[in-house]
Amino acid sequence: MSDYTRIMSSINRRELLQLTATLPLAAASATATAAEAATSAARSTGAFDELPVGAVRPEGWLRTQLRKQVDGVTSHLQHLYAPFTSKAWLADEPDPKGSWWPWEVRGYWCDGTLRCGLLLDNQTLIDEASRLIKYTFSNPASDGYLGPTALRAAGDANRWPHAVFFRAAMAWHDSTGDKTIVEGLRRHYLESKFNYIADRATTNVEAMLWTYERTGDERLLTLAEDSWARSQKFLAMSEGSFGLTEQSWLSPGPCGEVHGVTYAELTKIPALLYRATREQRYLSAAIGAQRKIFEHHLLPGGVPSTSEILSTTTARDAHEVCNAIDYPWTWGYLLGATGDGMYGDRIERVTFNGLPGSIRKDFKALQYYSSPNQFICTGHSDHVSSMKGTPLATIKEWRYLQRMSYRPSPGHSVVCCPGNLSRALPNYISRMWMADRRGKGLAATLYGPSRVTHRVGATPTEVEVHADTAYPYADSILFRLKTQREVEFPLHLRVPGWCKAPRISINDADIPLPQIRDGFVTLRRVWRSGDSVRLQLPMTMTTSKWPQDGIAIERGPLVYAYPIEQQWTKVDDERSSPEFPAWDLTPTGAWNYALLPESDQNKPVFQQQSMTGDPWSEPPASITVNARRVRDWQLVTTRVNDEDATMTPRLPDPALLTNSVTGASQPLKLVPYASTELRVTVFPRLKVEPLSS
Ligand SMILES: [Zn+2]
């Protein structure tokens, strides 16, 4: 049952009618000229602003991965299987099944494909994606409504796919200046009357405020604030509110029983309202919502534990791949609104660990659920349903058991993740640099090889900054500036929270470390072409603790895992092709290891190898630890619908561990989580090493 359905069933009819009375809009008094004049006043009041897609370009290993993503699912989904092969957003298609999924997933794909095209100057991708935008914005209904008749007729909660699709239109406008987008969105929201209070329909506030920032039309701000207020009232009327009210976000403890994607999408809205209004209560709510996630729900790879609903953080918990895209998108808004570099740390952790750990390294197959520990990933290995207590005998749809396997279409009938994956790297890359509008400067917000072009200084002057680095596989980033003439501006550099001894040099001369404020240092000076800044971020090995006495090994922004020897086997799947096969992945080597207690004689050893062109396939770093096998820690097999299902087990009982180890101590070579598919990330650890084997 969706959150929306549960909430609807708990609200009486009269209250609902009051809530859904159509919002009276202010008189249409704003002329285009007045709106233009108000635009600058309405534009962002946050700490940092995003740059148009294309202002930041990927270099080095990031460019390699983006190209692989394009050559993988991104440029093939539309030919591979339904509903990607449909004409959703490209014709007024009726939906054969009565759901909004085709428009949601094609919206994700369109957004990601367009951004990939703009970042790589790939006209084919730009044309493929922009034709959906051009069709939709060229065919508004008489009242300005954009999109399919089917969604319009379906009523409340069915404008969620619009919020997804309009992100593509917004990126298209900001990169091309296509004026039909802003005017189309203004008419859609102001003239096509609708209630944005139900479930994810409220996420349309994102596009309302984007349009407000570009038009200054106060009616859009009124609609956005009113939609949010009524949505909150609507949620609060339901019993328990399922963790989606501002009040619940300010309370201590874990999140309620709430859908992971819905939480990610809704909790960004108050941050956007704060940017538009400067009302602190909005920002407090958005920050509180993320704090609950950070304190209670993050898995080692940095993605919230989301087996549909937000969950616990054991080694067998999992994240839906969508949440490796949706949470960083939300945290990017928080980063812009607060100027707090901590959100950059969170985004990097997902992008360097949990995200790539969910995909085949050719980007041609991915999981729906991905776990820190996964020892087998087949069409019959979904341990998440098992551990969550889902009565397996009631699982009627056979595809449900495939949710942990690597397929071009993992999961069940919902195929959100493959479409959404197209957005992952473009979103990261575009937010590596942000504008400091008030200071007329630049902020380096996320790291990796990149270059940015932006106008800075009191007399706007274009500068290009290259970030030369193998980060996160190296700890040094060299920023090189190019400019036609000297210009004074502040350059903000993020200092990750895990780094205890950062160092900075300018033009090869060390400087005293400036004060770190909200995770950033600021270098304000007159910059000249050829100037360089080197940021050194020394990384140290650390151990993180997880439930059931589990531990994981980390170094800087990277989590390390043991890559289990594995075998890929092609399997039949209706949503696959010879070029994009479905896979079963089974272990061919041992994985049942416990780490020895750490001592002066037994410490993890880090080894740096030469940087590779494709670090997600060929990891350039490793950490060696010592371990012993654990007897009786084996895969678990159960019967599901008259078939055997073999699954990853939970960690062994810590109380019995010492007496369960066997064999001699042996070294294990761990590699970055990103480079693994079958893996052990969270290990049992012996408190004392038994003398006998
Ligand atoms: Zn998904």
Boltz pocket constraint, residues with backbone or C-beta under 6 A from the ligand:
constraints:
  - pocket:
      binder: B
      contacts: [[A, 320], [A, 321], [A, 322], [A, 323], [A, 415], [A, 416], [A, 417], [A, 418], [A, 420]]
      max_distance: 6.0
